[in-house]
Every structure is written in structure tokens, then in C-alpha cells.
Amino acid sequence: MKITSKIRAIVTDNPTTMQKMRDIIELRCFVHAINLIS
């Protein structure tokens, strides 16, 4: 795998829609982590 497929970043300026997107992505990562633990 190339390193570019392993790096993810979000750069925003704090509008409400960007904050909501960040929350959705964090929730998705949390659910994935729980799946890996179980």
C-alpha cells in the first residue's frame, strides 16, 4: 500500500456543516475501533 492511502486529513474553517462532518467521521472511526476490539 502506498502511504497516500494511509493518510487522512480534514482542514476546515469551522462552519456548522464542517463540524457536523467531523462528528460523523469521528463516530465512524469509533464504531470501527469497537468492531476491531470485539
Long-range contacts (C-beta under 8 A, 24 or more apart in sequence): none
